[in-house]
Amino acid sequence: MDKLMWGIISTGRISGVFANAVKESGTGEVLAVASRTQEAAERFGDQHNIPRRYGNYEALLEDPDVKAVYISTPHPMHAEWAVKAAEAGKHILCEKPLTLNYPEAMSVIDSARRHNVFLMEAFMYRCHPQTARLVELIREGAIGEVKLIQATFGFHAGFNPESRLFNNALGGGGILDVGCYPTSMARLIAGAAHGKPFEDPLEVKGAAHLGETGVDEYAVGILKFSGDIVAEVATAVALNLENVVRIFGSEGNILVPAPWFGSKAGEPARIFLHRNGEEKQEILVPNDASSYTHEANIVAWNIEKRQAPPPAMTWDDTLGNMKTLDMWRQAIGFQYEIEKPDSNYPTIDRRPLTVRQGGNMKYGRIPGLEKQVSRIVMGVVGGGIAHTSIMFDEFFRYGGNCFDTAYIYGGGMSEKLLGQWIKNRGVRDQVVILDKGAHTPHCNPTDLTNQLFTSLERLGTDYVDIYMMHRDNEDIPVGEFIDVLNEHLRAGRIKTFGVSNWTIRRIEEANEYARANGLVGISAVSNNFSLARMVEPVWEGCLASSDPESIAWFTKTQMPLMAWSSLARGFFAHGHPAGHTDPDMIRCWHSEDNIRRAEKLMDMAKEKGVHPVSLALAYVLCQAFPTFALVGPANLEELGVSMKGLDITLTPEELRWLNLEL
């Protein structure tokens, strides 16, 4: 086979190790190196006999002969250059941790998927034959049922506040630098014990010492897995640790004395197996290369598959490990400064946020609002500034401009996060804020006003594009609500208004009052609407408009419907809905007619070659009246599936067939 032409981004110590490993690989060759200065690139190139040297990373990515890149910058720069490498069509091996946190990892993987390039997180120990043999022993039941895993990786670096190991801005601390090894090992062993490539912990607890720069200098984590497997993991950058892995089972234990670097080329790796009542056994694992050479070969051998097979790090494995590291940091109360709610969290590629060319977003109009409104509306449910930024940025790139939030969501944090993101990106004039207030039991004109002022402060804006009452209170004459909403409309605090979870009767009463008194009426409604019938209210006071009578009324009046839970809170997302175990899902959506709808949906999705969730969203968007689908994707992959619903057109007959009317 032709050798894989590598480019190395960054010229730190580990880049030199990798450059030497590639020379021994037989599958690759280092063609180019890039540094932040030409001098550093030249020096590294001379040391490792690399012909092409670039004084900036962009130039290397523009080299058409470079087919794969090895990224070894400090952690906070991984995401930017991995995304840019994917955009340039380069295959990617990125040093661990893949990114600073789970949301960024999600974005990098999404970029690799969209640009169809290979991506692997560089845990070299996962590529060493020692690790594969360890997994075999666990799966063979060599020590019976796994009960306890102990894994440590730590060293004493010597304190330097400017070094990447202790610098908050450079992602310093033990958990990200080397704590990621023990967590990935614990997850690997827990998975092997259950016949899976890996397993994510059910809960993570921890304690740590945070030093004067605010990063974790040494830390301990406790991970609880299914099957009563417990793992103790420890890490440090200011303390020498034992750096071994021990696994205790019902019939014995295993010791891996050199788990992270394995053995040198030509030397066997050693695993010690001690079965209860027997002599300790030394298992020798043949090895013909360094961990880094194995790593380079595994990339080359699996380029066409876009991922390497386990125990190398798959995309899902990386996502699970990043989420575990986030949970560990959360357990010790540690956030990087850039992750704090009021930070100016950057775009993943560090470029100004723009709408991606060739997008498929569709738009509609809401009476009283000059801006067009994206037919898909992003729900704002919190999750921190990193997750918010990653999700909102991508939605915006798709052409999405409408965001749904409310006074009560997250105790106000959802409004604050949305406001911070809008401020960070400078896009207030380009987005539509759909905000809600006056939720029961505070559903009255006075509380509506007080909550609106609070929401404006949280959002950091002087107006809301669409303001909706979150509930109704039929003890109050409808005219009082119309009067106060018109007051805020005239004052410019809202551009237009609507209601959520209101009956058709009250909506008609409100608009009749407005007409009779020369006032503006309700311009949009946000009730539940989806292919699935809401069997019981998700929350008290919730109303659905999926019934034939409501559909007929919306069709007749052409009242815009902004459908919350447009995908029935995931009813169609995970295989056959009869298999759901979540009690709220069962309570709210399970019924014979909904299961029949889901079965018909899956049949039509298979016939059309689309995802069932995309088709379920198309059902909402293809009605004979203006609809806007409110979605709450948990990750970028789910967002992408939702976006594909915009490309599906359903005929009136297909809509009736899905809804059991034909």
C-alpha positions in Angstrom: 0.0 0.0 0.0 1.1 3.6 -0.5 2.4 5.2 2.6 0.2 7.6 4.5 1.6 11.2 4.2 1.4 12.8 7.7 1.5 16.4 8.7 2.3 17.3 12.4 0.6 20.3 13.9 2.7 21.7 16.8 6.3 21.0 17.8 6.2 20.0 21.4 7.9 17.0 23.0 5.1 14.5 22.1 5.2 15.5 18.5 8.8 14.4 18.3 7.9 11.0 19.9 5.2 10.6 17.2 7.5 11.6 14.4 10.0 9.0 15.4 7.2 6.4 15.7 6.0 7.0 12.2 9.5 6.3 10.9 9.2 2.9 12.4 5.7 2.2 11.2 6.1 1.1 7.7 2.7 2.6 6.9 3.4 6.3 7.0 5.8 9.1 6.4 6.0 12.5 8.0 5.9 14.9 5.1 5.3 18.2 6.8 5.4 20.0 10.2 3.8 23.3 11.2 4.5 25.5 14.2 3.4 29.0 15.2 6.8 30.3 14.0 8.9 29.4 11.0 12.0 29.1 13.2 10.4 26.4 15.4 9.1 24.5 12.3 12.6 24.6 10.7 14.2 23.4 14.0 11.8 20.5 14.4 12.1 19.6 10.7 15.9 19.5 11.0 15.7 17.3 14.0 13.4 14.8 12.4 14.4 15.1 8.7 10.9 16.4 7.7 11.1 18.1 4.2 8.2 20.6 4.4 8.1 23.2 7.2 5.3 25.7 7.8 5.3 28.8 10.1 1.5 28.5 10.6 -1.0 25.7 10.8 -3.2 26.9 8.0 -0.4 26.5 5.5 0.0 22.8 6.4 -3.7 22.2 6.0 -3.5 23.7 2.5 -0.8 21.3 1.4 -2.6 18.8 -0.9 0.0 16.1 -0.4 -0.7 15.9 3.4 -3.4 13.3 3.9 -3.5 13.0 7.7 -2.6 15.3 10.5 -1.4 14.6 14.0 -2.6 17.4 16.4 -0.6 17.9 19.6 -1.3 21.5 20.6 -2.5 22.3 24.2 -6.0 20.9 24.9 -8.0 24.1 24.3 -6.7 24.3 20.7 -7.5 20.7 19.7 -11.1 21.4 18.7 -10.3 24.4 16.5 -7.6 22.6 14.5 -9.4 19.3 14.3 -12.5 21.0 12.8 -10.3 23.0 10.4 -8.5 19.8 9.4 -11.8 18.0 8.8 -12.9 21.0 6.6 -9.7 20.6 4.7 -10.4 16.9 4.1 -7.5 15.7 6.2 -7.7 12.6 8.3 -7.1 13.3 12.0 -5.2 11.8 14.9 -5.7 14.2 17.8 -3.9 13.9 21.1 -5.9 13.2 24.2 -8.1 14.6 25.5 -9.8 15.2 22.1 -11.1 18.5 23.4 -11.6 20.6 26.6 -15.1 19.1 27.3 -17.8 16.9 25.9 -19.7 19.6 23.9 -16.5 20.4 22.0 -15.8 16.7 21.3 -19.3 16.4 20.0 -18.6 19.2 17.6 -15.3 17.7 16.4 -16.9 14.3 15.7 -19.8 16.0 13.9 -17.4 17.8 11.7 -15.5 14.6 10.9 -18.8 12.9 10.1 -20.0 15.7 7.8 -16.6 15.9 6.0 -16.2 12.2 5.8 -12.7 11.9 7.3 -11.0 9.5 9.7 -10.8 10.7 13.3 -9.3 9.1 16.4 -8.3 10.3 19.8 -4.7 9.4 20.4 -4.8 7.1 23.4 -1.7 5.2 22.4 -2.1 2.5 25.1 -5.4 1.4 23.5 -3.4 0.5 20.4 -0.8 -1.7 22.2 -1.4 -5.5 22.1 -1.1 -5.5 25.9 -4.5 -3.8 26.1 -6.1 -6.1 23.6 -4.9 -9.1 25.7 -6.2 -7.5 28.9 -9.6 -7.2 27.3 -9.5 -10.9 26.3 -8.7 -12.0 29.8 -11.6 -10.1 31.2 -14.0 -11.4 28.6 -12.8 -15.0 29.2 -13.7 -14.6 32.8 -10.1 -15.1 34.0 -10.9 -13.5 37.3 -14.6 -14.2 37.4 -17.0 -11.3 37.7 -15.2 -7.9 37.8 -16.0 -6.1 41.0 -13.4 -3.3 41.5 -11.0 -1.5 39.2 -8.1 0.7 40.4 -6.3 2.9 37.8 -3.8 5.7 38.5 -1.7 8.0 36.4 0.1 10.9 37.9 3.5 12.6 38.1 5.2 15.5 39.8 5.9 18.2 37.2 7.3 20.9 39.3 5.0 24.0 39.7 5.1 26.5 36.9 2.0 28.7 36.6 2.7 29.5 33.0 3.2 25.9 31.8 0.2 24.1 30.2 0.0 21.7 33.1 -0.9 24.5 35.6 -2.3 27.2 33.4 -6.1 27.5 33.6 -6.3 29.1 30.1 -4.4 26.2 28.6 -6.6 23.5 30.1 -4.2 22.6 32.9 -4.7 20.1 35.7 -4.4 16.4 36.1 -7.9 15.2 35.1 -7.6 16.3 31.5 -3.9 15.7 31.0 -3.5 12.2 32.4 -6.7 11.5 34.4 -8.3 10.7 31.0 -6.2 7.5 30.9 -7.6 5.9 34.1 -11.2 6.8 33.2 -10.8 5.4 29.7 -9.3 2.2 31.2 -12.0 1.8 33.8 -14.7 2.3 31.1 -12.9 -0.2 28.8 -12.7 -2.9 31.6 -16.3 -2.4 32.7 -17.4 -2.7 29.1 -15.4 -5.9 28.6 -16.9 -7.4 31.8 -20.3 -7.0 30.1 -19.3 -8.0 26.6 -19.2 -4.5 25.2 -16.5 -2.3 23.8 -16.8 0.1 26.7 -19.3 1.2 29.3 -20.1 4.6 30.7 -20.5 5.1 34.5 -23.9 5.6 36.1 -22.4 8.1 38.6 -19.1 9.8 39.3 -18.0 11.3 42.6 -14.7 12.8 43.4 -12.4 15.0 45.5 -9.3 17.0 44.6 -6.8 19.7 45.6 -7.2 22.8 43.4 -3.9 24.8 43.4 -3.3 28.5 43.2 -4.0 28.6 39.5 -7.3 27.0 40.0 -6.6 23.7 38.4 -6.7 20.2 39.9 -3.1 19.3 41.0 -4.2 15.9 42.2 -7.6 14.3 42.2 -9.5 11.0 43.0 -12.6 9.8 41.3 -15.1 7.0 42.2 -17.0 5.6 39.2 -20.1 3.4 39.7 -21.0 1.1 36.7 -23.9 -1.3 36.1 -23.5 -4.7 37.6 -22.1 -3.2 40.9 -18.7 -2.6 39.3 -16.8 0.2 41.1 -13.7 2.0 39.9 -11.2 4.1 41.8 -9.2 6.4 39.6 -6.5 8.9 40.6 -4.4 11.5 38.7 -1.9 14.2 39.4 0.4 16.7 37.9 2.0 17.6 41.2 2.4 14.2 42.8 4.1 10.9 41.7 1.6 8.1 41.7 2.0 4.3 41.3 0.7 4.4 37.7 -0.6 0.9 37.5 -4.0 -0.8 36.9 -5.4 -3.4 39.2 -8.6 -5.3 38.6 -10.3 -7.4 41.3 -12.9 -10.1 40.5 -14.8 -12.8 42.2 -12.2 -15.4 41.4 -8.9 -13.4 41.4 -7.2 -10.3 40.4 -5.0 -8.8 37.6 -2.1 -6.4 37.8 -0.9 -4.4 34.8 2.4 -2.8 36.0 2.9 -0.6 32.9 -0.6 0.0 31.5 0.0 3.3 29.7 3.2 2.8 27.8 3.2 -1.0 27.5 6.6 -2.4 26.5 9.3 -1.2 24.2 9.6 -2.6 20.7 10.8 -6.2 20.7 10.1 -6.6 24.4 7.0 -8.5 25.7 4.5 -6.7 27.8 3.6 -8.2 31.2 0.3 -8.9 32.8 0.1 -10.6 36.2 -2.9 -12.9 36.8 -3.6 -14.3 40.3 -6.5 -16.7 40.5 -7.7 -17.5 44.1 -5.8 -20.4 45.5 -3.3 -20.6 42.6 0.2 -19.3 42.0 0.5 -15.9 40.4 0.9 -16.2 36.6 2.9 -13.9 34.5 1.4 -13.5 31.0 3.8 -12.3 28.4 2.3 -10.4 25.5 4.5 -10.3 22.3 5.2 -6.8 21.0 7.1 -5.6 18.0 6.7 -1.9 18.2 6.2 1.1 20.5 2.6 2.2 21.5 2.9 5.2 19.2 4.0 3.1 16.2 1.0 0.8 16.8 -1.1 3.9 16.9 0.2 5.3 13.6 -0.4 1.9 11.9 -3.9 1.6 13.2 -4.8 4.9 11.7 -3.3 3.9 8.3 -5.0 0.5 8.3 -8.5 2.0 9.1 -8.6 5.2 7.1 -11.3 3.9 4.8 -13.5 2.9 7.7 -13.2 6.5 9.2 -12.9 4.9 12.7 -10.5 2.4 14.2 -12.0 -0.7 15.9 -12.0 -1.2 19.7 -10.0 -1.2 21.9 -8.7 1.9 20.0 -10.9 4.9 20.6 -14.1 5.0 18.6 -16.1 8.2 18.4 -18.7 6.9 20.9 -16.0 5.8 23.3 -14.4 9.3 23.1 -17.7 11.0 23.8 -18.3 8.8 26.8 -14.9 9.4 28.2 -15.2 13.2 27.7 -18.6 13.1 29.5 -17.0 11.1 32.3 -14.2 13.7 32.7 -16.8 16.5 32.7 -18.6 14.6 35.5 -15.4 14.2 37.5 -14.6 17.9 37.2 -18.2 18.7 38.2 -17.9 16.4 41.2 -14.8 18.3 42.5 -16.4 21.8 41.7 -13.9 22.6 38.9 -14.7 24.6 35.8 -12.2 26.3 33.6 -12.6 30.1 33.4 -13.8 29.8 29.8 -16.6 27.5 30.9 -18.2 29.8 33.4 -21.7 31.1 32.5 -20.7 34.7 31.8 -17.6 33.8 29.7 -17.2 34.8 26.1 -17.1 31.2 24.9 -15.7 31.1 21.4 -17.0 29.4 18.3 -15.4 26.0 17.7 -13.3 27.2 14.8 -12.7 30.6 16.3 -14.3 32.3 13.2 -17.2 34.7 13.2 -20.5 32.9 13.3 -22.2 32.8 9.9 -24.9 30.8 8.2 -23.5 27.9 6.2 -23.9 28.2 2.5 -26.4 25.7 0.9 -28.5 25.1 4.0 -32.0 23.8 3.9 -33.7 25.9 6.5 -37.2 27.1 5.7 -38.8 30.2 7.2 -42.3 31.5 8.0 -44.0 34.7 9.2 -45.6 35.6 12.5 -48.0 38.6 12.3 -46.5 41.7 13.8 -42.9 40.5 13.4 -40.7 41.9 10.7 -38.2 39.1 10.9 -38.7 35.8 9.2 -38.8 32.9 11.6 -37.1 29.6 11.1 -39.6 26.7 10.8 -37.4 24.7 13.3 -37.1 26.4 16.7 -34.3 25.6 19.1 -35.5 24.9 22.7 -33.3 26.4 25.3 -32.9 24.0 28.2 -29.6 24.9 29.9 -26.6 22.7 30.0 -23.8 25.3 30.5 -22.2 27.9 28.3 -20.1 25.3 26.4 -23.0 23.1 25.5 -25.2 26.1 24.8 -22.6 27.7 22.5 -21.9 24.5 20.5 -25.6 23.7 20.0 -26.7 27.3 19.2 -23.8 27.9 16.9 -24.6 24.9 14.8 -28.3 25.7 14.7 -27.4 29.2 13.5 -25.1 27.7 10.9 -28.0 25.7 9.6 -30.0 28.9 9.2 -31.9 28.6 12.5 -32.8 31.9 14.1 -35.6 31.3 16.6 -34.9 30.2 20.2 -37.6 29.2 22.7 -37.1 29.9 26.4 -39.1 30.9 29.4 -39.0 32.7 32.7 -39.2 29.4 34.7 -36.7 27.3 32.6 -33.7 26.3 34.7 -34.6 28.9 37.4 -33.7 31.6 34.9 -30.4 30.1 33.8 -31.9 29.3 30.3 -32.6 32.9 29.7 -29.2 33.9 31.0 -27.4 31.4 28.8 -29.3 32.5 25.7 -28.6 36.1 26.5 -24.9 35.5 27.0 -24.7 33.6 23.7 -26.4 36.4 21.8 -24.1 38.9 23.4 -21.0 36.8 22.6 -21.9 36.4 19.0 -23.4 39.9 18.4 -26.5 38.5 16.7 -29.4 40.2 18.5 -30.8 41.7 15.3 -30.5 38.3 13.5 -32.3 36.1 16.0 -35.9 35.7 17.1 -36.4 35.2 20.9 -39.6 33.4 21.8 -39.9 33.9 25.6 -42.7 32.9 27.9 -44.0 34.0 31.3 -47.0 34.1 33.6 -46.8 30.4 34.4 -49.3 29.0 37.0 -49.6 29.9 39.9 -48.3 33.4 38.8 -50.6 33.7 35.9 -52.0 37.2 36.2 -51.3 40.6 34.7 -49.1 41.9 37.5 -46.9 38.8 37.6 -46.7 38.8 33.8 -45.3 42.3 33.9 -42.8 41.6 36.7 -41.6 38.4 35.0 -41.2 40.2 31.6 -39.0 42.8 33.2 -36.9 40.1 34.9 -36.7 38.1 31.6 -35.5 41.1 29.7 -32.7 41.7 32.3 -31.6 38.1 32.2 -31.6 38.1 28.4 -29.7 41.3 28.3 -32.1 42.9 25.7 -34.7 45.6 25.7 -37.2 43.6 23.8 -38.5 40.1 23.1 -39.6 39.3 19.6 -42.4 36.9 20.5 -43.8 36.9 24.0 -46.2 34.2 25.1 -48.2 33.6 28.2 -47.0 30.2 29.4 -50.4 29.2 30.9 -54.0 30.5 31.1 -55.9 31.5 34.2 -59.7 31.4 33.4 -60.5 33.2 36.7 -59.2 36.4 35.1 -61.2 38.0 32.3 -59.3 37.5 29.0 -59.4 41.2 28.3 -57.1 42.0 31.2 -54.4 39.9 29.6 -54.9 41.5 26.2 -54.7 45.0 27.8 -51.4 44.3 29.6 -49.8 42.6 26.5 -50.8 45.6 24.4 -49.3 47.9 27.0 -45.9 46.1 26.6 -46.3 46.0 22.8 -46.8 49.8 22.7 -43.8 50.3 25.0 -41.6 48.3 22.6 -40.8 45.6 25.1 -42.3 42.9 22.8 -42.8 42.9 19.1 -45.7 40.5 19.0 -47.4 38.1 21.4 -49.1 34.8 21.7 -50.3 32.2 24.2 -49.2 28.7 25.2 -51.5 26.0 26.5 -54.7 27.9 25.8 -58.0 26.5 24.6 -59.4 27.5 21.3 -62.4 29.1 23.1 -60.2 31.4 25.1 -58.1 32.3 22.1 -61.2 33.3 20.2 -62.5 35.3 23.2 -59.2 37.1 23.4 -59.1 38.1 19.7 -62.7 39.1 19.7 -62.0 41.4 22.7 -59.0 42.9 20.8 -61.0 43.5 17.7 -63.8 45.2 19.7 -61.4 47.5 21.4 -59.0 48.4 18.6 -56.2 46.4 20.1 -53.7 43.8 18.8 -54.7 40.2 19.4 -53.0 36.9 19.7 -50.6 36.3 16.7 -49.4 32.8 17.4 -50.2 29.8 19.7 -47.8 27.3 21.3 -49.6 24.2 22.2 -48.4 20.6 21.9 -48.6 19.2 18.4 -47.1 16.1 17.0 -47.9 12.9 15.2 -48.3 11.2 18.6 -51.4 12.0 20.7 -50.6 13.3 24.2 -52.4 10.7 26.3 -51.9 12.6 29.6 -50.5 16.1 30.1 -46.7 16.2 30.3 -47.1 18.8 33.0 -50.2 20.1 34.7 -52.0 22.6 32.6 -50.5 21.5 29.3 -52.8 21.3 26.2 -52.4 19.6 22.9 -53.8 20.6 19.5 -53.2 17.3 17.7 -56.9 16.3 17.6 -59.0 16.7 14.4 -61.1 19.6 15.7 -58.0 21.6 16.6 -56.3 20.8 13.2 -59.5 22.0 11.5 -59.6 25.2 13.5 -55.9 26.1 12.8 -56.4 25.2 9.1 -59.5 27.5 8.9 -57.9 30.5 10.8 -54.3 30.0 9.5 -53.2 30.8 13.1 -49.4 30.0 13.4 -48.8 27.0 15.7 -45.4 26.8 17.4 -45.5 23.2 18.4 -43.8 22.2 21.6 -42.7 18.6 22.0 -43.1 18.3 18.2 -41.3 14.9 18.4 -43.4 13.8 21.4 -40.3 14.0 23.7 -38.4 11.3 21.9 -41.4 8.8 21.4 -40.2 8.0 17.9 -36.5 8.3 18.5 -35.4 4.9 19.9 -36.7 2.0 18.0 -40.2 0.6 18.6 -41.9 2.7 21.2 -43.4 -0.3 23.0 -39.9 -0.9 24.4 -39.8 2.4 26.3 -39.2 2.1 30.0 -39.3 5.7 31.1 -42.4 6.1 33.2 -43.2 9.7 32.0 -42.9 8.5 28.4 -45.3 5.7 29.1 -47.7 7.9 31.0 -47.9 10.7 28.4 -47.5 8.9 25.1 -48.1 5.2 25.3 -51.4 4.0 23.8 -52.4 1.5 21.2 -53.2 4.2 18.6 -49.8 5.9 19.1 -47.9 2.6 18.8 -49.8 2.1 15.5 -48.8 5.6 14.4 -45.2 4.8 15.2 -45.3 1.5 13.3 -46.7 3.3 10.2 -44.1 6.0 10.6 -41.3 3.4 10.6 -42.8 1.7 7.6 -43.0 5.0 5.6 -39.5 6.0 6.8 -38.1 2.7 5.5 -39.9 3.2 2.2 -38.6 6.8 1.8 -35.1 6.0 3.1 -35.2 8.6 5.9 -34.9 8.6 9.6 -38.2 8.1 11.5 -37.5 11.2 13.6 -37.0 13.3 10.4 -40.3 12.0 9.1 -42.1 12.7 12.4 -40.8 16.3 12.2 -41.9 16.5 8.6 -45.4 15.5 9.7 -45.5 18.7 11.9 -44.1 20.9 9.2 -46.3 19.7 6.3 -49.6 20.7 7.8 -52.1 22.9 5.9 -51.5 25.8 8.3 -48.4 27.6 9.5 -46.4 25.4 11.8 -43.1 25.9 13.6 -41.5 22.8 15.3 -39.9 23.4 18.7 -37.1 20.8 19.2 -34.7 20.0 22.0 -31.9 18.0 20.6 -29.5 16.6 23.2 -26.6 16.6 20.7 -25.5 17.7 17.3 -26.3 14.3 15.7 -30.0 14.7 16.9 -30.0 18.2 15.6 -28.8 17.0 12.2 -31.6 14.4 12.1 -34.2 17.0 12.8 -32.8 19.3 10.1 -33.4 16.5 7.5 -37.1 16.8 8.2 -37.1 20.0 6.3 -36.3 18.1 3.1 -39.3 15.8 3.3 -42.6 16.8 1.7 -45.7 14.8 2.7 -49.0 14.9 0.8 -52.3 15.3 2.5 -53.0 11.6 1.9 -49.7 10.7 3.6 -50.5 12.9 6.6 -53.9 11.3 7.0 -52.4 7.8 6.6 -49.8 8.4 9.3 -52.5 9.8 11.6 -54.6 6.7 11.2 -57.3 8.5 9.1 -56.8 6.3 6.1 
